[in-house]
């Protein structure tokens, strides 16, 4: 069930999604509240599970990860136990930064990082060697064109206000 949010809640979410390190005082100023009620709203959004966490966005190149790639994985069988086993294994791999289940011919898409081509080749070999993996296709990224947070706040707010 979707939460019902007012315009101030949406403004808070927009500001926090853009900069999770903003102080409560600055956040309150930007959304037109005093600090205490702003903090109460943020805590309520956290308690409701709408705000899941806060994190810093790091530059992988600056930290020695020159390669970002996507791996499309097709399993040989998609039984409940086989899917759970693959998910559990992938959760343990530090190089896998995101893993999504998909519909269609591909069962999973993984966003991965590697320090260099040798590490990338090892990652692909290890992934291919996992039990129940039928096929792995990879694509190396060339350039990041767009990197936005997952929720388009303006569209979400507009949809909620028209329902």
MIDOSE-1310 file (N, C-alpha, C; in nm, 2 decimals, decimal comma, always signed):
residues 163
xxxx	+0,08/-0,12/+0,00/+0,00/+0,00/+0,00/+0,09/+0,12/+0,00; +0,06/+0,21/-0,09/+0,14/+0,34/-0,10/+0,10/+0,44/+0,00; +0,20/+0,50/+0,06/+0,18/+0,61/+0,16/+0,12/+0,73/+0,09; +0,04/+0,80/+0,17/-0,01/+0,93/+0,12/+0,08/+1,04/+0,18
xxxx	+0,13/+1,12/+0,09/+0,23/+1,22/+0,12/+0,17/+1,36/+0,08; +0,20/+1,46/+0,16/+0,17/+1,59/+0,12/+0,28/+1,66/+0,05; +0,26/+1,79/+0,01/+0,36/+1,86/-0,07/+0,49/+1,88/+0,01; +0,48/+1,89/+0,14/+0,61/+1,91/+0,22/+0,68/+1,78/+0,23
xxxx	+0,61/+1,67/+0,25/+0,68/+1,54/+0,25/+0,75/+1,52/+0,11; +0,69/+1,55/+0,00/+0,75/+1,54/-0,13/+0,88/+1,63/-0,14; +0,86/+1,75/-0,09/+0,98/+1,84/-0,09/+1,09/+1,79/-0,01; +1,06/+1,73/+0,11/+1,17/+1,67/+0,19/+1,24/+1,56/+0,12
xxxx	+1,16/+1,47/+0,06/+1,21/+1,36/-0,02/+1,30/+1,40/-0,13; +1,26/+1,51/-0,20/+1,33/+1,56/-0,32/+1,47/+1,61/-0,27; +1,47/+1,69/-0,16/+1,59/+1,75/-0,11/+1,69/+1,64/-0,06; +1,63/+1,54/+0,01/+1,72/+1,43/+0,07/+1,77/+1,34/-0,04
xxxx	+1,69/+1,32/-0,14/+1,74/+1,23/-0,25/+1,85/+1,30/-0,33; +1,85/+1,43/-0,34/+1,95/+1,51/-0,40/+2,08/+1,52/-0,32; +2,06/+1,53/-0,19/+2,17/+1,55/-0,09/+2,14/+1,49/+0,04; +2,17/+1,37/+0,06/+2,14/+1,30/+0,19/+2,22/+1,35/+0,31
xxxx	+2,32/+1,43/+0,28/+2,40/+1,49/+0,39/+2,36/+1,62/+0,44; +2,25/+1,67/+0,38/+2,20/+1,81/+0,42/+2,16/+1,81/+0,57; +2,19/+1,92/+0,64/+2,16/+1,93/+0,78/+2,00/+1,94/+0,79; +1,95/+1,91/+0,90/+1,81/+1,92/+0,93/+1,77/+2,07/+0,92
xxxx	+1,85/+2,16/+0,97/+1,83/+2,30/+0,97/+1,81/+2,35/+0,83; +1,91/+2,31/+0,74/+1,90/+2,35/+0,60/+1,78/+2,29/+0,53; +1,76/+2,17/+0,56/+1,64/+2,10/+0,50/+1,51/+2,17/+0,54; +1,50/+2,20/+0,66/+1,38/+2,27/+0,71/+1,36/+2,41/+0,64
xxxx	+1,48/+2,48/+0,62/+1,47/+2,61/+0,56/+1,42/+2,59/+0,41; +1,47/+2,49/+0,34/+1,44/+2,47/+0,20/+1,29/+2,43/+0,18; +1,24/+2,36/+0,28/+1,10/+2,31/+0,26/+1,00/+2,40/+0,34; +1,05/+2,50/+0,40/+0,96/+2,60/+0,46/+0,90/+2,56/+0,60
xxxx	+0,98/+2,49/+0,68/+0,94/+2,45/+0,81/+1,05/+2,49/+0,91; +1,01/+2,49/+1,04/+1,11/+2,50/+1,14/+1,18/+2,36/+1,16; +1,29/+2,36/+1,23/+1,37/+2,24/+1,24/+1,30/+2,12/+1,31; +1,23/+2,14/+1,43/+1,17/+2,03/+1,50/+1,06/+1,96/+1,41
xxxx	+0,97/+2,03/+1,35/+0,87/+1,95/+1,28/+0,93/+1,89/+1,15; +1,03/+1,95/+1,10/+1,10/+1,89/+0,98/+1,16/+1,76/+1,02; +1,23/+1,76/+1,13/+1,29/+1,63/+1,18/+1,19/+1,53/+1,21; +1,07/+1,57/+1,27/+0,97/+1,47/+1,30/+0,92/+1,41/+1,17
xxxx	+0,90/+1,49/+1,06/+0,86/+1,43/+0,93/+0,96/+1,34/+0,87; +1,09/+1,38/+0,88/+1,19/+1,29/+0,83/+1,19/+1,15/+0,91; +1,18/+1,16/+1,04/+1,17/+1,04/+1,12/+1,05/+0,95/+1,08; +0,94/+1,02/+1,06/+0,82/+0,95/+1,02/+0,84/+0,88/+0,88
xxxx	+0,90/+0,95/+0,79/+0,93/+0,89/+0,66/+1,03/+0,77/+0,67; +1,12/+0,78/+0,76/+1,21/+0,67/+0,78/+1,14/+0,55/+0,85; +1,05/+0,58/+0,95/+0,98/+0,48/+1,02/+0,88/+0,40/+0,92; +0,83/+0,48/+0,83/+0,73/+0,42/+0,73/+0,81/+0,34/+0,62
xxxx	+0,94/+0,35/+0,62/+1,02/+0,27/+0,52/+1,03/+0,34/+0,39; +0,98/+0,46/+0,38/+0,99/+0,54/+0,26/+1,14/+0,58/+0,24; +1,20/+0,63/+0,34/+1,34/+0,66/+0,34/+1,41/+0,53/+0,39; +1,48/+0,46/+0,30/+1,54/+0,33/+0,34/+1,68/+0,35/+0,40
xxxx	+1,76/+0,44/+0,35/+1,89/+0,46/+0,40/+1,95/+0,58/+0,34; +2,07/+0,62/+0,39/+2,15/+0,73/+0,34/+2,29/+0,67/+0,30; +2,34/+0,73/+0,19/+2,47/+0,68/+0,15/+2,54/+0,79/+0,07; +2,67/+0,78/+0,07/+2,76/+0,87/-0,01/+2,78/+0,81/-0,15
xxxx	+2,78/+0,88/-0,25/+2,81/+0,83/-0,39/+2,95/+0,86/-0,41; +3,03/+0,75/-0,43/+3,17/+0,76/-0,45/+3,21/+0,75/-0,59; +3,33/+0,80/-0,63/+3,38/+0,79/-0,76/+3,47/+0,66/-0,77; +3,42/+0,56/-0,85/+3,49/+0,44/-0,85/+3,63/+0,45/-0,91
xxxx	+3,65/+0,54/-1,01/+3,78/+0,56/-1,07/+3,88/+0,61/-0,97; +3,84/+0,70/-0,88/+3,93/+0,76/-0,78/+3,97/+0,66/-0,68; +3,89/+0,55/-0,67/+3,93/+0,45/-0,57/+3,98/+0,32/-0,64; +4,02/+0,33/-0,76/+4,09/+0,22/-0,83/+4,00/+0,12/-0,90
xxxx	+3,87/+0,15/-0,92/+3,78/+0,06/-1,00/+3,76/+0,13/-1,14; +3,84/+0,08/-1,23/+3,84/+0,15/-1,37/+3,73/+0,09/-1,45; +3,67/-0,02/-1,42/+3,57/-0,09/-1,50/+3,44/-0,10/-1,43; +3,34/-0,06/-1,50/+3,20/-0,09/-1,46/+3,14/-0,17/-1,57
xxxx	+3,07/-0,28/-1,54/+3,02/-0,36/-1,64/+2,88/-0,41/-1,60; +2,81/-0,46/-1,70/+2,68/-0,53/-1,67/+2,69/-0,67/-1,72; +2,64/-0,76/-1,64/+2,64/-0,90/-1,67/+2,50/-0,95/-1,67; +2,46/-1,01/-1,79/+2,32/-1,06/-1,80/+2,33/-1,21/-1,78
xxxx	+2,27/-1,27/-1,68/+2,28/-1,41/-1,65/+2,15/-1,48/-1,68; +2,17/-1,60/-1,74/+2,06/-1,69/-1,77/+2,09/-1,82/-1,69; +1,99/-1,86/-1,61/+2,01/-1,99/-1,54/+1,96/-2,10/-1,62; +2,01/-2,22/-1,59/+1,96/-2,34/-1,66/+1,82/-2,38/-1,61
xxxx	+1,80/-2,36/-1,48/+1,66/-2,39/-1,43/+1,63/-2,27/-1,33; +1,50/-2,24/-1,33/+1,46/-2,13/-1,24/+1,37/-2,17/-1,13; +1,40/-2,29/-1,07/+1,32/-2,33/-0,96/+1,35/-2,24/-0,84; +1,26/-2,25/-0,74/+1,27/-2,16/-0,62/+1,41/-2,18/-0,55
xxxx	+1,45/-2,30/-0,54/+1,58/-2,33/-0,47/+1,70/-2,28/-0,55; +1,69/-2,30/-0,68/+1,80/-2,25/-0,77/+1,81/-2,10/-0,77; +1,70/-2,03/-0,78/+1,70/-1,88/-0,77/+1,75/-1,83/-0,64; +1,71/-1,90/-0,53/+1,76/-1,85/-0,40/+1,91/-1,88/-0,38
xxxx	+1,95/-1,99/-0,43/+2,10/-2,02/-0,43/+2,18/-1,92/-0,50; +2,14/-1,88/-0,62/+2,21/-1,79/-0,70/+2,21/-1,65/-0,63; +2,09/-1,61/-0,58/+2,08/-1,48/-0,51/+2,18/-1,48/-0,39; +2,18/-1,58/-0,31/+2,26/-1,59/-0,19/+2,41/-1,58/-0,23
xxxx	+2,45/-1,65/-0,34/+2,59/-1,64/-0,38/+2,63/-1,50/-0,43; +2,54/-1,44/-0,51/+2,57/-1,31/-0,56/+2,58/-1,20/-0,45; +2,50/-1,22/-0,35/+2,50/-1,12/-0,23/+2,64/-1,12/-0,17; +2,71/-1,23/-0,18/+2,85/-1,24/-0,11/+2,96/-1,18/-0,20
xxxx	+2,93/-1,14/-0,32/+3,04/-1,10/-0,41/+3,05/-0,94/-0,40; +3,16/-0,89/-0,35/+3,18/-0,75/-0,34/+3,17/-0,68/-0,47; +3,22/-0,74/-0,58/+3,23/-0,67/-0,71/+3,09/-0,65/-0,77; +2,99/-0,73/-0,72/+2,85/-0,71/-0,77/+2,79/-0,60/-0,69
xxxx	+2,76/-0,49/-0,75/+2,71/-0,37/-0,68/+2,55/-0,37/-0,68; +2,49/-0,42/-0,78/+2,35/-0,43/-0,79/+2,32/-0,56/-0,86; +2,20/-0,62/-0,82/+2,16/-0,74/-0,89/+2,00/-0,73/-0,89; +1,95/-0,74/-1,01/+1,81/-0,73/-1,03/+1,76/-0,86/-1,10
xxxx	+1,65/-0,91/-1,06/+1,58/-1,02/-1,13/+1,50/-0,96/-1,25; +1,50/-1,03/-1,36/+1,43/-0,98/-1,48/+1,33/-1,08/-1,53; +1,23/-1,03/-1,61/+1,14/-1,12/-1,68/+1,20/-1,14/-1,82; +1,16/-1,24/-1,88/+1,21/-1,27/-2,02/+1,32/-1,37/-2,02
xxxx	+1,41/-1,36/-2,12/+1,51/-1,45/-2,15/+1,63/-1,45/-2,05; +1,65/-1,33/-1,99/+1,75/-1,31/-1,89/+1,69/-1,32/-1,75; +1,76/-1,39/-1,66/+1,71/-1,41/-1,53/+1,75/-1,30/-1,43; +1,88/-1,25/-1,45/+1,94/-1,15/-1,36/+2,02/-1,06/-1,45
xxxx	+2,03/-0,93/-1,40/+2,13/-0,84/-1,46/+2,21/-0,79/-1,34; +2,34/-0,79/-1,35/+2,43/-0,75/-1,24/+2,51/-0,63/-1,29; +2,52/-0,53/-1,20/+2,61/-0,41/-1,22/+2,73/-0,44/-1,14; +2,84/-0,45/-1,20/+2,97/-0,49/-1,13/+3,08/-0,39/-1,16
xxxx	+3,18/-0,39/-1,07/+3,30/-0,31/-1,08/+3,42/-0,40/-1,08; +3,52/-0,36/-1,15/+3,65/-0,43/-1,15/+3,76/-0,33/-1,15; +3,87/-0,37/-1,09/+3,99/-0,27/-1,09/+4,05/-0,26/-1,23; +4,05/-0,37/-1,31/+4,11/-0,37/-1,44/+4,06/-0,49/-1,52
xxxx	+4,11/-0,50/-1,65/+4,05/-0,61/-1,73/+4,08/-0,75/-1,68; +4,19/-0,77/-1,61/+4,22/-0,90/-1,55/+4,12/-0,94/-1,45; +4,08/-0,84/-1,36/+3,98/-0,87/-1,26/+3,84/-0,89/-1,32; +3,82/-0,81/-1,43/+3,69/-0,83/-1,50/+3,68/-0,97/-1,56
xxxx	+3,79/-1,02/-1,62/+3,79/-1,16/-1,68/+3,77/-1,26/-1,57; +3,83/-1,24/-1,45/+3,82/-1,33/-1,34/+3,67/-1,33/-1,30; +3,61/-1,22/-1,29/+3,47/-1,21/-1,24/+3,38/-1,28/-1,34; +3,40/-1,27/-1,47/+3,32/-1,34/-1,57/+3,34/-1,49/-1,56
xxxx	+3,47/-1,53/-1,54/+3,50/-1,67/-1,53/+3,43/-1,73/-1,41; +3,44/-1,66/-1,30/+3,38/-1,71/-1,17/+3,23/-1,71/-1,18; +3,17/-1,62/-1,25/+3,02/-1,61/-1,27/+2,98/-1,72/-1,36; +3,05/-1,75/-1,46/+3,02/-1,85/-1,56/+3,03/-1,99/-1,49
xxxx	+3,12/-2,01/-1,40/+3,14/-2,13/-1,33/+3,04/-2,17/-1,22; +2,96/-2,07/-1,19/+2,86/-2,10/-1,08/+2,76/-2,21/-1,12; +2,72/-2,29/-1,02/+2,62/-2,40/-1,05/+2,50/-2,34/-1,11; +2,44/-2,40/-1,21/+2,31/-2,37/-1,27/+2,32/-2,25/-1,36
xxxx	+2,44/-2,19/-1,39/+2,44/-2,08/-1,48/+2,46/-2,13/-1,62; +2,36/-2,10/-1,71/+2,36/-2,15/-1,84/+2,44/-2,06/-1,93; +2,42/-1,92/-1,91/+2,48/-1,83/-2,01/+2,51/-1,70/-1,94; +2,62/-1,63/-1,97/+2,65/-1,50/-1,92/+2,69/-1,41/-2,04
xxxx	+2,63/-1,30/-2,05/+2,67/-1,20/-2,15/+2,71/-1,08/-2,07; +2,81/-1,01/-2,12/+2,86/-0,89/-2,05/+2,87/-0,78/-2,14; +2,86/-0,66/-2,08/+2,88/-0,54/-2,16/+2,96/-0,44/-2,07; +3,08/-0,40/-2,12/+3,16/-0,30/-2,05/+3,10/-0,16/-2,08
xxxx	+3,10/-0,08/-1,97/+3,05/+0,06/-1,99/+3,15/+0,15/-2,05; +3,11/+0,24/-2,13/+3,21/+0,34/-2,19/+3,20/+0,47/-2,12; +3,08/+0,52/-2,10/+3,06/+0,66/-2,05/+2,93/+0,66/-1,98; +2,92/+0,73/-1,86/+2,80/+0,75/-1,79/+2,73/+0,87/-1,84
xxxx	+2,61/+0,85/-1,90/+2,53/+0,95/-1,96/+2,44/+1,02/-1,86; +2,38/+0,94/-1,77/+2,28/+0,98/-1,68/+2,29/+0,90/-1,55; +2,29/+0,96/-1,44/+2,29/+0,89/-1,31/+2,20/+0,96/-1,21; +2,08/+0,92/-1,21/+1,98/+0,99/-1,12/+1,94/+0,89/-1,01
xxxx	+1,89/+0,94/-0,90/+1,83/+0,85/-0,80/+1,72/+0,77/-0,86; +1,68/+0,66/-0,80/+1,58/+0,57/-0,86/+1,44/+0,63/-0,87; +1,40/+0,72/-0,78/+1,26/+0,77/-0,78/+1,26/+0,90/-0,84; +1,18/+0,92/-0,95/+1,16/+1,05/-1,01/+1,05/+1,13/-0,93
xxxx	+1,10/+1,21/-0,84/+1,01/+1,27/-0,74/+0,89/+1,35/-0,81; +0,93/+1,43/-0,90/+0,82/+1,51/-0,97/+0,71/+1,42/-1,03; +0,75/+1,32/-1,10/+0,65/+1,23/-1,16/+0,57/+1,15/-1,05; +0,64/+1,11/-0,94/+0,57/+1,04/-0,84/+0,47/+1,13/-0,77
xxxx	+0,51/+1,25/-0,74/+0,42/+1,34/-0,67/+0,30/+1,38/-0,76; +0,32/+1,40/-0,89/+0,22/+1,43/-0,98/+0,12/+1,31/-0,99; +0,17/+1,19/-1,00/+0,08/+1,07/-1,01/-0,01/+1,06/-0,88; +0,05/+1,08/-0,76/-0,02/+1,07/-0,64/-0,13/+1,18/-0,63
xxx	-0,10/+1,30/-0,68/-0,20/+1,41/-0,67/-0,31/+1,40/-0,77; -0,30/+1,31/-0,87/-0,40/+1,29/-0,97/-0,48/+1,17/-0,94; -0,44/+1,09/-0,85/-0,52/+0,96/-0,82/-0,63/+0,99/-0,72
